Amino acid sequence: MRKRQLLFIRDATVYTFTSFGGPQAHVAILLREFVEKRNYINEEELMELVALSQLLPGPSSTQTLVGVAWKVGGLRLALLTFLIWILPSAVIMCMAAISYKMFAGQAKFTNILRYVQPIAVGIVAYATYTFANKFLTSKVSTMLAIGSLIVTLLLQNPYAFPLLILLGGIISSAKETHHQENELRVKLFANVNPNKVAYFIGILLFFAVLGAIINQTSPFSLPIRLFENFYRNGILIFGGGQVLVPLMYTEFVELKHYLGSSEFLSGYALQQMLPGPTFSFTSFLGGVTMGNKGYGIGGQIIGSVVAVIGINTPGLILILFIVPFWEDLKKITRIKNSLSGINAVAVGFMATAFILLAKPFGTDWLAYVLMIGTALLLYFTKIKTPVVIIIGIILGLVF
């Protein structure tokens, strides 16, 4: 491995432990440290990778960093960088899942949760507002967001999400694209390896069928079904980790009852305190799910591993698969135009998540004060989400 690649690994490790604030903040750090300071790639290449990660489902920060690594050192460096990026926060979230039951019954821990959980919902509210302000720029996008909100509230079914995402992309592409690009599409798809596409879809179908046919009393049943759940959601999530919340909450809490609302919010709040990818939240979900089903510590570790691999695999495959012919892909207007509709639908998903997450608080006026206060604090100040969560923990310890 060349000296430049070893230096990149060191910088990627530092980046992993200092990247707070979500995808927007992550891009700013990459621009400063990887472009301006180290010149691994130029600014235009970075912005193209950011645009590509927005077009693809999956974790946008992870895909951008992996894309940079691929340009610097090829496939091997990209995979190593991926592991460096996801492992620290995933391990912490796994440990949190294992120890959650130990602390859940303690009075002081319960009091901390009383403050931290509404703050987590306030973070979701702020993210929903910022997404809406950024993406709902037309009558069509606004109607798509409202429609997705109404449909997901009424159905509360995870299988509604892919249909709405597809519909949103089709509508916005049809409305905003004014000419055909058949020759370019032929050129693009001539570069597509059909075997890779078959593997990508085949993994999903294989685990979906396997989870359906294995007897649910088998110890292998739940891990297989969890992998299918997370892998499927990894295909569906456009817009980064914020969109992860409504999909996961609807499927794991509302529909399948793998874990409770309190557990879900506690894990989300903890993840907001950590650097690294938002998708590491799934490590907590997988671990708690296995623990709630009586699998023990070994089973919880398996659940965390299955969750992290499942949720990240689609995005990793896509970024490494598409980067080589991004020059052709980025010219297709229909693909770019579909993103506005997908993002609009995602705003509706996030609004649904906020409503569902706030519902259990009932008439607890303190919870609503904390939710509103968190959203306002994030909007009007430069205070970051980890600091807000720490404030909630301090309030829980003092009062």
C-alpha positions in Angstrom: 0.0 0.0 0.0 1.5 3.4 -1.0 2.3 6.2 1.4 -0.5 8.3 0.0 -3.0 5.6 0.8 -1.7 5.0 4.3 -2.0 8.8 4.9 -5.6 8.6 3.6 -6.4 5.8 6.1 -5.1 7.9 8.9 -7.1 10.9 7.8 -10.2 8.8 7.4 -9.8 7.5 10.9 -9.5 11.1 12.3 -12.6 12.0 10.2 -14.6 9.1 11.6 -14.1 10.3 15.2 -14.7 14.0 14.5 -17.6 14.0 12.1 -20.7 15.3 14.0 -23.7 17.0 12.6 -25.0 14.8 9.8 -24.3 14.8 6.0 -24.1 18.6 5.5 -21.5 19.0 8.2 -19.7 15.8 6.9 -19.3 17.4 3.4 -17.9 20.5 4.9 -15.2 18.5 6.7 -14.4 16.5 3.6 -14.0 19.7 1.6 -11.6 21.2 4.2 -9.6 18.1 5.1 -9.6 15.9 2.0 -9.8 18.5 -0.8 -8.2 21.8 0.4 -5.7 20.3 2.9 -4.7 17.0 1.3 -5.8 17.4 -2.3 -6.9 13.7 -2.6 -9.5 14.9 -5.1 -10.5 18.3 -6.4 -13.6 20.2 -5.3 -15.5 19.4 -8.5 -15.0 15.6 -8.0 -16.2 15.9 -4.4 -19.3 17.8 -5.4 -20.1 15.2 -8.1 -19.7 12.4 -5.5 -22.1 14.3 -3.2 -24.6 14.7 -6.0 -24.3 11.0 -6.9 -24.9 10.0 -3.3 -28.0 12.1 -3.3 -29.3 10.4 -6.4 -28.7 6.9 -4.9 -30.5 5.2 -2.0 -28.4 4.6 1.1 -26.2 6.5 3.5 -25.1 9.6 1.7 -22.1 10.4 3.9 -20.8 6.8 3.8 -21.2 6.7 0.0 -19.4 10.0 -0.5 -16.4 8.9 1.7 -16.2 5.5 0.0 -16.3 7.2 -3.4 -13.4 9.4 -2.4 -11.5 6.4 -1.2 -12.2 4.6 -4.5 -10.8 7.5 -6.5 -7.6 7.5 -4.2 -6.9 3.8 -4.0 -9.4 1.6 -5.7 -11.7 -1.1 -4.4 -9.5 -2.3 -1.6 -9.0 1.1 0.0 -12.7 1.9 -0.5 -13.7 -1.3 1.5 -11.2 -0.6 4.2 -12.4 3.0 4.6 -16.0 1.8 4.8 -15.0 -0.4 7.8 -13.1 2.4 9.5 -16.1 4.7 9.1 -18.9 2.4 10.3 -17.3 0.2 13.0 -16.7 2.6 15.9 -20.3 4.0 16.2 -21.8 0.6 15.3 -19.9 -1.0 18.2 -20.9 1.7 20.6 -24.6 1.3 19.6 -24.3 -2.5 19.9 -22.9 -2.1 23.5 -25.8 0.3 24.2 -28.3 -2.3 23.0 -26.8 -5.0 25.2 -26.7 -2.8 28.4 -30.1 -1.1 27.8 -32.1 -3.5 29.9 -29.6 -3.2 32.7 -30.3 0.5 33.1 -33.9 0.7 31.9 -35.4 0.0 35.4 -33.3 2.5 37.3 -35.1 5.6 38.5 -32.3 8.0 37.5 -32.1 6.5 34.0 -35.9 6.8 33.6 -35.7 10.4 34.6 -33.0 11.1 32.0 -35.1 9.5 29.3 -38.0 11.8 30.3 -35.9 14.7 29.1 -33.8 13.0 26.3 -36.6 11.4 24.4 -38.6 14.5 23.7 -35.4 16.2 22.7 -34.8 13.4 20.1 -38.3 14.1 18.7 -37.5 17.8 18.6 -34.4 16.9 16.5 -36.7 15.0 14.1 -39.0 18.0 13.9 -36.1 20.3 13.1 -34.8 17.9 10.4 -38.3 17.7 8.9 -38.5 21.5 8.7 -35.1 21.9 7.1 -35.9 19.2 4.6 -39.2 20.8 3.8 -37.6 24.3 3.5 -35.0 22.9 1.1 -37.1 20.5 -1.1 -40.7 21.7 -1.1 -40.1 24.4 -3.7 -43.0 23.8 -6.0 -46.7 23.0 -5.9 -46.0 19.5 -7.1 -43.4 18.8 -4.5 -45.6 20.2 -1.7 -48.6 18.0 -2.8 -46.3 14.9 -3.0 -45.2 15.6 0.6 -48.7 16.0 1.9 -49.9 13.0 0.0 -47.1 10.8 1.4 -47.8 12.1 4.9 -51.5 11.2 4.6 -50.9 7.8 3.0 -48.3 6.7 5.5 -50.4 7.9 8.5 -53.4 6.0 7.2 -51.6 2.8 6.2 -48.7 2.6 8.6 -47.3 -0.2 6.5 -43.6 -0.4 5.4 -44.6 -1.6 2.0 -46.2 1.7 1.3 -42.8 3.4 1.3 -41.3 1.9 -1.9 -44.5 2.5 -3.8 -44.6 6.2 -2.7 -40.9 6.7 -3.5 -41.3 5.2 -7.0 -44.5 7.3 -7.6 -42.8 10.5 -6.4 -39.8 10.0 -8.7 -42.0 9.2 -11.7 -44.2 12.2 -11.2 -41.4 14.7 -10.7 -39.4 13.3 -13.6 -42.4 13.5 -15.9 -43.2 17.0 -14.9 -39.7 18.4 -15.1 -38.2 16.6 -18.1 -39.1 18.1 -21.4 -37.2 15.9 -23.9 -36.2 12.3 -24.4 -32.6 11.1 -24.1 -32.8 7.7 -25.6 -29.4 7.6 -27.2 -27.7 8.5 -23.9 -29.7 6.0 -22.0 -28.7 3.3 -24.4 -25.1 4.3 -23.9 -25.4 4.2 -20.2 -27.2 0.9 -19.9 -24.7 -0.6 -22.3 -22.2 -0.1 -19.5 -24.3 -1.9 -17.0 -23.2 -5.4 -16.0 -26.5 -7.3 -15.9 -24.9 -9.9 -13.6 -24.2 -7.2 -10.9 -27.8 -6.1 -11.2 -29.0 -9.7 -10.8 -26.8 -10.1 -7.7 -28.1 -6.9 -6.2 -31.8 -7.9 -6.6 -31.2 -11.6 -6.0 -29.8 -10.9 -2.5 -33.0 -9.2 -1.5 -35.2 -11.8 -3.0 -33.2 -14.7 -1.5 -33.4 -13.5 2.0 -37.0 -12.4 1.7 -37.9 -15.9 0.5 -35.6 -17.6 3.1 -37.2 -15.6 5.9 -40.7 -16.6 4.7 -40.1 -20.3 4.4 -38.0 -20.9 7.6 -40.1 -21.8 10.6 -40.4 -18.8 12.9 -39.6 -21.0 15.9 -36.1 -21.7 14.3 -33.3 -19.6 16.0 -32.2 -18.7 12.4 -35.5 -17.2 11.5 -35.3 -13.8 13.1 -31.7 -12.9 12.1 -32.6 -13.8 8.5 -35.8 -11.7 8.6 -33.9 -8.8 10.2 -31.3 -8.9 7.4 -34.1 -8.8 4.8 -35.8 -5.9 6.7 -32.6 -3.8 6.9 -31.4 -4.6 3.4 -34.8 -3.7 1.9 -34.8 -0.4 3.8 -31.3 0.3 2.7 -32.6 0.2 -0.9 -35.4 2.6 -0.1 -33.7 5.3 1.9 -33.0 8.5 -0.1 -31.8 11.6 1.7 -29.6 10.1 4.4 -30.2 9.1 8.0 -33.1 11.4 8.7 -35.3 9.4 6.4 -34.2 6.2 8.2 -36.3 7.2 11.3 -39.8 7.0 9.7 -39.2 3.8 7.9 -37.6 2.0 10.9 -40.2 3.3 13.3 -43.2 2.3 11.2 -41.8 -1.2 10.5 -40.1 -2.1 13.8 -42.3 -0.4 16.4 -45.7 0.2 14.9 -46.1 -2.9 12.7 -43.8 -5.7 14.0 -43.5 -4.6 17.6 -39.8 -5.7 17.7 -39.1 -2.9 20.2 -41.0 -0.1 22.0 -41.2 3.6 21.3 -39.1 4.4 24.4 -36.3 2.0 23.3 -36.4 3.4 19.8 -36.1 7.0 20.9 -33.4 6.2 23.5 -31.3 4.7 20.7 -31.9 7.5 18.3 -30.9 10.1 21.0 -27.7 8.2 21.7 -26.8 8.0 18.1 -27.2 11.8 17.8 -24.4 12.2 20.3 -21.9 10.1 18.3 -19.7 11.0 15.4 -19.9 9.0 12.2 -22.9 7.7 10.2 -26.5 8.1 11.3 -27.1 4.6 9.9 -25.2 3.1 12.9 -28.6 3.6 14.7 -29.5 0.3 13.1 -26.9 -1.5 15.2 -29.0 -0.6 18.3 -32.2 -1.6 16.6 -30.9 -5.0 15.6 -29.4 -5.6 19.1 -32.4 -4.6 21.1 -34.7 -6.6 18.8 -32.7 -9.8 19.3 -32.6 -9.1 23.1 -36.3 -8.6 23.3 -36.8 -12.0 21.6 -34.7 -13.7 24.2 -31.5 -14.4 22.2 -29.1 -13.3 24.8 -25.9 -11.2 24.4 -24.5 -13.4 21.6 -27.8 -13.0 19.7 -27.8 -9.2 20.3 -24.3 -9.0 18.8 -25.5 -11.0 15.8 -28.5 -8.7 15.5 -26.3 -5.6 15.4 -24.0 -7.1 12.8 -26.9 -8.2 10.6 -28.5 -4.8 10.9 -25.3 -2.9 10.0 -24.4 -5.2 7.1 -28.0 -5.2 5.8 -28.6 -1.5 5.9 -25.2 -0.5 4.4 -24.8 -3.2 1.7 -27.1 -1.7 -1.0 -25.6 1.7 -0.7 -22.0 0.3 -0.8 -22.8 -1.9 -3.8 -24.4 1.0 -5.7 -21.7 3.6 -5.1 -18.9 1.2 -6.2 -21.0 0.0 -9.1 -22.0 3.4 -10.5 -18.9 5.6 -9.9 -17.1 4.2 -12.9 -19.8 5.4 -15.3 -21.0 8.5 -13.4 -19.9 10.7 -16.3 -22.8 9.2 -18.4 -25.3 8.9 -15.5 -25.1 12.6 -14.4 -26.1 13.7 -18.0 -29.5 12.0 -17.8 -32.0 14.7 -17.0 -34.8 12.3 -16.1 -32.7 10.7 -13.4 -31.8 14.0 -11.9 -35.3 15.3 -12.1 -36.8 12.3 -10.3 -34.8 13.2 -7.2 -37.0 16.2 -6.4 -40.1 14.0 -6.1 -38.3 11.4 -4.1 -37.1 14.1 -1.6 -40.6 15.6 -1.4 -42.0 12.2 -0.5 -39.3 11.8 2.1 -40.4 15.0 3.7 -43.8 13.4 4.2 -42.2 10.4 5.7 -40.3 12.5 8.2 -43.5 14.4 9.1 -45.2 11.1 9.7 -42.3 10.0 12.0 -42.6 13.2 14.0 -46.3 12.7 14.6 -45.9 9.0 15.5 -43.0 9.6 17.8 -44.8 12.5 19.6 -48.0 10.5 20.0 -46.9 8.5 23.1 -46.2 11.6 25.1 -50.0 12.2 25.4 -50.7 15.2 27.7 -47.1 15.5 29.1 -46.7 19.2 28.7 -42.9 19.0 29.6 -42.3 16.8 26.6 -43.9 19.3 24.2 -41.9 22.2 25.7 -38.7 20.2 25.3 -39.6 19.3 21.7 -40.4 22.9 20.7 -37.4 24.2 22.6 -35.0 21.8 20.9 -36.3 22.7 17.4 -36.0 26.4 18.1 -32.6 26.0 19.6 -31.3 24.2 16.6 -32.9 26.6 14.2 -31.9 29.9 15.8 -28.4 29.0 17.2 -25.3 27.1 16.0 -25.6 24.6 18.9 -25.1 21.0 17.5 -27.4 18.1 18.3 -24.8 16.3 20.5 -24.7 19.3 22.8 -28.5 19.4 23.0 -28.7 15.7 24.0 -26.0 16.3 26.7 -28.1 19.2 28.0 -31.1 16.8 28.3 -29.0 14.3 30.2 -27.8 16.9 32.6 -31.4 18.1 33.2 -32.4 14.5 33.9 -29.6 14.1 36.4 -30.3 17.4 38.2 -34.1 17.4 38.4 
